Amino acid sequence: MNTRIVIIPTYNEKENIENIIRYVTGLQPAFDILIIEDNSPDGTGDIIEGLQKEFAQLHMIRRTGKLGLGTAYITGFKWCLAQGYEYIFEMDADFSHNPDDLIRLYNACASGADMSIGSRYVTGVNVVNWPMGRVLMSYFASKYVRFVTGMKIHDATAGFVCYTRKVLLAIDLDKIRFKGYAFQIEMKFTAWTLGFKLKEVPIIFTDRTLGTSKMSGGIFTEAFLGVITMKLRSLFRKKRK
């Protein structure tokens, strides 16, 4: 079986979903796909279901509603681990993450990293088509996380990631608390405090051209307040042997 799988959460992504599936399934080396579909009212799930007849490597878990990014990925992680995958990726459906970079993230882990991160900020600011206010908020959020936690990551909020199987097995997924923007920070911080090797891979992030962004002010508030709590909890966490 294939050892690589990409988890893509979806909610109202009918404009993007077929194109992203066709692109990813055409990559070499091959990647399987798991869609976590949150009962999109625009029919995204029905499009995916139709494409499953064409692509044997396309899987889908339908949920009852919009339950949060973090819970979508946790659901996906557990399914992928149960199926025996070795390299498990996070990626957005809207082409803000270039699917070609999946290969670079995979190569980083295959070459020794335990977790690779598609980083917008490791070589400067590589973001296209975002309003300046959003760029600054994202950039300084990662600076804030780096300052509070001591984690040497330039893009702590990045959502384009490759996890090796051993990282996800070592993390108690049921104890990951955040559901929104801060989920990405918590996963990286937990892996780092457990002593895993995290490697940033420079990417260019391009804002979506189709569909609607799911970001909100409340997501940033969760991240800002949650980082301090997360750091305090980590003081009582033991590193893996």
PyMOL commands that set and color helices and strands:
alter all, ss='L'
color gray80, all
select helices_A, chain A and resi 17-25+44-52+69-83+101-110+132-149+165-170+173-175+182-193+217-234
alter helices_A, ss='H'
color red, helices_A
select strands_A, chain A and resi 4-10+32-37+58-62+87-90+115-119+127-128+161-164+198-202+205-206
alter strands_A, ss='S'
color yellow, strands_A
deselect
rebuild
show_as cartoon
